[in-house]
Amino acid sequence: MGMPHGQREFLELGIAGLLGLIGRLLFLARADRRRFGWGLLWEIPIAIGMGAIGKGLAVWFGLTAFPETAVIISVAYVGPRFIDALLDVALRRLSACGVVKGTDDDPARE
């Protein structure tokens, strides 16, 4: 007999969070960064959130096993700043094509 549905989802989220921590630790292992500090505490919720986002993307693409793990770690590695920049470029291009309106005249962007 398997695990109840809620417990399985909670376990999968926990594993995704741990994989997210691995991805963020890989990012933070650069030589041009201080190793320890209070700013490192902010990386924990970011890593867990990025792990959950990576898990969601893997489920959306229908990935399992190793490809799923690779997506989760990769998304956590690039982090929220890269994803924000990627979405910004995509929205600007869609706005230039006329698919999305209002991204170029946003006063907060200037």
RASUL-V504596 format. One record per residue. OMEGA is omega in radians with two decimals (999 if undefined). Layout:
BEGIN
OMEGA ; OMEGA
END
This chain:
BEGIN
-3.08 ; 3.11 ; 3.00 ; -3.03 ; -3.11 ; 3.14 ; 3.13 ; 3.11 ; 3.12 ; 3.10 ; 3.12 ; 3.08 ; 3.09 ; 3.10 ; 3.10 ; 3.09 ; 3.09 ; 3.08 ; 3.06 ; 3.08 ; 3.10 ; 3.13 ; 3.14 ; 3.09 ; 3.06 ; 3.11 ; -3.07 ; -3.10 ; 3.12 ; -3.09 ; -3.08 ; -3.08 ; 2.99 ; -3.07 ; -3.04 ; 3.11 ; -3.12 ; 3.11 ; 3.13 ; 3.11 ; 3.12 ; -3.12 ; -3.10 ; 3.11 ; 3.09 ; -3.13 ; 3.14 ; 3.10 ; 3.12 ; 3.05 ; 3.11 ; 3.10 ; 3.09 ; 3.09 ; 3.10 ; 3.09 ; 3.14 ; 3.10 ; -3.13 ; 3.11 ; 3.12 ; -3.11 ; 3.07 ; 3.05 ; -3.03 ; 3.11 ; 3.10 ; 3.12 ; -3.13 ; 3.13 ; -3.12 ; -3.13 ; -3.13 ; 3.13 ; 3.11 ; -3.14 ; -3.10 ; 3.01 ; -3.05 ; -3.13 ; 3.13 ; -3.13 ; 3.08 ; 3.12 ; 3.12 ; 3.11 ; 3.11 ; 3.11 ; -3.13 ; 3.14 ; 3.09 ; 3.12 ; 3.09 ; 3.10 ; 3.13 ; 3.12 ; -3.13 ; -3.14 ; 3.13 ; -3.13 ; 2.94 ; -3.12 ; -3.10 ; -3.08 ; 3.10 ; -3.10 ; 3.14 ; -3.10 ; -3.05 ; 999
END
